[in-house]
Structure formats: structure tokens, C-alpha cells
Amino acid sequence: MDRRYHINLFWSPRDACWVADVPDLKSCAAFGDTPEEAVAEARTAIEGWIETAIAHNMVIPEPRYRPAIYAAA
């Protein structure tokens, strides 16, 4: 299963770290001291999210999210 989910990456001043959020997967996000670390942790979180969904017979959504900048094209 090769699913490529979009990852939003942003700096959180409140948390003083980088946040990597996966909009297609409810409550799937990760944090890191660098952008690269946050994205790597998000990829691990995606794998865990999917494994948990499979174990609980949950529906795994197809990747659909696209930032607004790409939706206009």
C-alpha cells in the first residue's frame, strides 16, 4: 500500500518547535526541533496511524488534501 499523504509543516511559537500535521489522518501530527526531524516523525506517525486503523478495522482514507495554492490550478 503506497499512500502519499500531504504533510503541513510550520513553526509553533507557543511550543517552540516545528509541527508536522497530516490533514487527511485525524489527529496525526508530530513535532521536532528541526523541520527534517518533524517530517521524519510525521512519517513514523503515519505508519503507526495506518497500523492502528488496520488493527481496529477502521477505514483508511485516501490522500486527498491539497493546499489551497494547488486547488486553484
C-alpha positions, 0 to 999 in steps of 0.5 A, a space after each residue: 500500500 503506497 499512500 502519499 499523504 500531504 504533510 503541513 509543516 510550520 513553526 509553533 511559537 507557543 511550543 517552540 518547535 516545528 509541527 508536522 500535521 497530516 490533514 487527511 489522518 485525524 489527529 496525526 501530527 508530530 513535532 521536532 526541533 528541526 523541520 527534517 526531524 518533524 517530517 521524519 516523525 510525521 512519517 513514523 506517525 503515519 505508519 503507526 496511524 495506518 497500523 492502528 486503523 488496520 488493527 481496529 478495522 477502521 477505514 483508511 482514507 485516501 490522500 486527498 488534501 491539497 493546499 489551497 495554492 494547488 486547488 486553484 490550478 
